[in-house]
Amino acid sequence: MTTGVLPDEAADRFATARQVADAVLFEGYVLYPYRASAAKNRLRWQFGVLVPPDWGAEHAEHSFQRTECLMEPRAGARLSAELRFLHAQRRTVQRLVADEEFETVEQLELPDRVVSCWDEGTEERITLDVDVAKLTDEGLTIPFSRPAHEETEPVHDAEGRQVGRLVRRRAGIEGLVRLTAVALDGPYAALRLTATVENTSTWKPDDAAADRTAALPYSLVGAHLLLGLSAGSFLSMTDPPEWARAAAASCRNEHSWPVLAGASGRADVVLSSPIILEDHPAIAPESPGALYDALEIDEILALRTAALTDQEKREARGTDPRAADVIALADTMPPEVLERLHGAVRALREVTDAGPAAPADPAAPDVPGTRPDTPWWDPAGDRGVDPEHDRVTVDGRSVGAGSRVLLKPGLRRTDAQDLFLQGRSARVEAVLHDVDGGVHLAVTVEDDPGADIQREQGRFLYFQPDEIAPLEDA
């Protein structure tokens, strides 16, 4: 086993996945408008925060992540692992009041920036490389620690005179990474890999009422794992092969979720992330740079950032170097780059069937088929569909506009608000067909006082046939 530095081939294997891993690491690091004074930047870091166990038990936050996934290593395969997280450090601002005498202040006003007190994040990595065969016995546990640290940085004005200093303090943190592997039952040479990351700090606050801000310097922030095989492959946890579905379903993942990462088509790298991702996640090629804002919408953020006042930009530059980079990016973005952010189509597919021909003579009687004078997305463009009169068979019963149904949102849904619709009765307003051949039922919830407004505006809730059950009409 080796720790500290990954072999070159393992580092190369992680290179493509690391771009997405960086986005996970800095997700929500600093939010628009990128100022320390903004209310949304007072409650920091929401993803992958592993707090000291004693504090977490009292405040319902977790101190560990557990990842389980399936892999098919070949003979002699080695597993590389890289734990990455941010180590929070407190930055305080001090003003020079006399020779070698400083006083702590909220901020320092400089011509180009306003320097404020702030919690910065320094990247930490824990790496190891081990023979897979060694994981099937007792497994492997790697404890790690990072010592407390303090440093100062002088702050100078435009003339180069020192006017203050920044004092940065990091608390000591401790943790461990535990790796084990167990062979699956059956004829396949597959293993269930379990990787656990724990914060083992013994820190307890002096004040029982200490808030989350006090615990962050002792926490692992944005914690996630990169796992790589030198020979063999991982199995997708989202879409495993049929023979592995039961084993994949029995895997226990807590506070993290593993997906295949790296170049599309490869299966030798897994990213286990506190943010739910799909297999082979990738940064949009149009993105000009990191904006650090949750659920980035690059075009909107770039335009809004460029529109900040000069004073707001000064505050952002003094908040954090990464925030300063965002301001510079927005201020210098060429028009052609901004235009590129306006939209991209990634789901085009080849059409091989031209469909029924439209009548050549506009005066000819209507026949089923496509009307050339109607946009493709308009239901009137296809005489073969009629949302108000079409019907679909559900549980052996015909359902269409006016039918009463029971709502039972399926597992494919990710909107928490759908939980409030479970078991509610609704009325079907239309049966719709999408361009991929799917069927959707537009519904209004019974006893909803806004149902009439929804009908008037054509704004409905949409469910698929397997997400409803027919009811007797009133």
Buried (B, 14 or more C-beta within 10 A) or exposed (E): EEBEEBBEEBBEBBEBBBEBBBBBBBBBBBBBBBBBBBEBBEEBBEBBBBBBBBBBEBEEBBBBBBBBBBBBBEEEBBBBBBBBBBBBBBBBBBBBEEEEEBEEBEBBEBEEBBBBBBBBBBEBEBBBBBBBBBBEEEBBEBEBEBEEEEEEEEBEBEEEEEBBBBBBBBBBBBBBBBBBBEEBEEEBEBBBBBBBBBBBBEBBBEEEEBEBEBBBBBBBBBBBBBBBBBEBBBBBBBEBEEEBEEBBEEBEBEBBBBBBBBEEEBBBBBBBBBBEBEBBBBEEEBBBBBBBBBEBEBBEBBBBBBEBEEEBBBBBBBBBEBBBBBBEBBEEBEEEBBEBBEEEEEEEEEEEEEEEEBEEEEEEEEEEBBBEEEEEEEBEBBBEEBBEEBBBEBEEBEBBBEBBBBBBBEEEBEEEEBEEBEEBBBBBBBBBBEEEEEBBBBBBBBEBEEBEEBBEEEEBBEBBBEBBBBBEEE
